[in-house]
Amino acid sequence: MTTIHQRLRAGERIWATEACFRLAGLAALAVAGWIFRQIPPRSQASPREFLAAALAVACLWAGLALALEGPGLLRLMPRPPRALF
């Protein structure tokens, strides 16, 4: 495991990685917007258009997670005291 990854898991903030994560999120949101503009409105969806819409939604999810949370996605979360199942 790299030193940067260990520092991120410990919750330390590194400005360069925050910028990279957030820029990747903004890029994913831009790709989603571009894909949405390529799909013709009010048409019978072909399999290709359905796949493009699904890809756009996936880009939206990834973009929002990266842009809003950033490197906090790699933060360790405490384990519950007992298993749910």
N, C-alpha and C positions, 0 to 999 in steps of 0.2 A: 504494500500500500504506500502511496506517495505521501510526502510530507504535506502537500497542499490538501489532499483528500483527508488526512487525519485532522488538519486544522479546521476544515469545513465541518467534519463530523462532530468536532468538539464545540462548534457554534461560533468559532472565531470569524469575524468579518474580514474579508479580503476584497478590496475595492475592484481589483482587476477581474476577479471571478464574478463578482456581482454584476459588473458591467457586461461581461460576456453572457451570463445567463439572461439578463434582461434584454440585451440586444437580440439574442436568439429568440426570445419570446416575442419581441416586436417583429422580427422577421417572419416568424410563424403566423402571426396575425396578419401581416401584409400578404403572405402567400394565400391565406384563407380568403382575404378580401378579393384578391385577384381571381381565385377560383370561382368565387360566388359571382363575379362579373362575367365569367365565361359561360355560365349556365343560362340558357335562354329562359325568360320568365313565362309562366303559364303554358308550359308545353307538356306533352306526354313524355314522361321521363324514360329515356332509353337506359340500358344497363350502364353505358359509359357515363351518362349524366348522373345516374344514381351513385356510381363509384366516385365521381368528382365531388358530389355533395357530401358523401361520407368522409372523403379525404379533407374537405374543407372544415367539417365539424371536428375531426381529429386535430387539425392544425389550430383551430380555435381553442380546444381544450388544452393542448400543449402550450400554445402561446400565452394563454391566460395564466396557467400554472407557473411558467417560467418568468413572465413579466411581473406578476404580483408577488410570488414567493421567492423567486431567485434561488440562491444557494441554500436557502432554508429547506429545500426539498431533500438535502442530504443530511440534515440534522438528525441526530439520534433521538428517537422517541422513547419515553419510559415504557417498560413492559408492565402490563396490568399484574396485580398481585396474584391472580389465579387465572387459569384458562377459562374461556367462555364455554368451551365444549368439552 
